[in-house]
Amino acid sequence: MAEWFANGRPIDVALAMTALEALLVTGYFRRTGRGVPPAEFLGNLASGVCLMLALRCGVTGAAWPWVAVFLAAALVAHLADLRRRWR
């Protein structure tokens, strides 16, 4: 069980579920016109995905610059989402 966590598999599962969620919500909105428009959640979703990727890099022992890249990308996505919502 410890190796399963150490190699980042739980994060891979969470990333796959997040991608599936994005596809389902976007598909539902495009088919029906109801639900959450993709522009309303994709910035927040991108920020979360970048944080999960940074965590995965940290857990699996990737080089520190990868952690920094994903953390910076999460910040950019978060600030873009905040800017869009601020209006």
C-alpha positions in Angstrom: 0.0 0.0 0.0 2.8 2.4 0.8 4.4 1.9 -2.6 1.0 2.7 -4.3 1.1 6.1 -2.6 4.8 6.6 -3.1 4.6 6.1 -6.9 1.8 8.7 -7.2 -1.1 6.4 -8.2 -3.7 8.0 -6.1 -2.9 11.3 -7.7 -3.2 9.7 -11.1 -6.6 8.5 -10.2 -7.6 11.9 -9.0 -6.3 13.5 -12.2 -8.2 11.0 -14.3 -11.4 11.6 -12.4 -11.0 15.3 -12.8 -10.5 15.0 -16.5 -13.6 12.8 -16.7 -15.6 15.4 -14.6 -14.5 18.1 -17.0 -15.5 16.1 -20.1 -18.9 15.2 -18.6 -19.8 18.7 -17.4 -18.7 20.3 -20.6 -20.5 17.7 -22.7 -23.7 18.0 -20.7 -23.6 21.8 -21.1 -23.0 21.6 -24.8 -25.7 19.1 -25.4 -28.4 20.7 -23.2 -27.4 24.3 -22.6 -27.9 23.7 -18.9 -25.5 23.2 -16.1 -22.2 25.0 -15.6 -20.7 26.8 -18.6 -17.1 25.6 -19.1 -15.7 29.1 -18.7 -17.1 29.2 -15.2 -15.1 26.3 -13.9 -12.1 25.5 -16.2 -9.8 28.1 -14.6 -10.4 26.7 -11.1 -10.1 23.2 -12.5 -6.8 24.0 -14.2 -5.4 25.4 -10.9 -6.4 22.3 -9.1 -4.8 20.1 -11.7 -1.6 22.0 -11.5 -1.5 21.6 -7.7 -2.1 17.9 -8.1 0.7 17.7 -10.6 3.0 19.5 -8.2 2.1 17.1 -5.5 2.7 14.2 -7.7 6.2 15.5 -8.6 7.0 16.0 -4.9 5.8 12.5 -4.0 7.6 10.7 -6.8 10.9 12.5 -6.3 10.9 14.5 -9.4 13.4 17.4 -9.7 12.4 20.5 -7.8 12.0 22.7 -10.8 9.0 20.6 -11.9 7.3 21.3 -8.6 8.0 25.0 -9.0 6.7 25.0 -12.6 3.4 23.4 -11.6 3.0 25.6 -8.6 3.6 28.7 -10.8 1.1 27.4 -13.3 -1.4 26.9 -10.5 -0.9 30.5 -9.4 -1.3 31.8 -13.0 -4.5 29.8 -13.5 -5.9 30.9 -10.1 -5.2 34.6 -10.8 -6.7 34.3 -14.3 -9.8 32.7 -12.7 -10.0 35.4 -10.0 -9.6 38.2 -12.6 -12.5 36.7 -14.7 -14.8 36.4 -11.7 -13.9 39.8 -10.3 -16.0 41.6 -12.9 
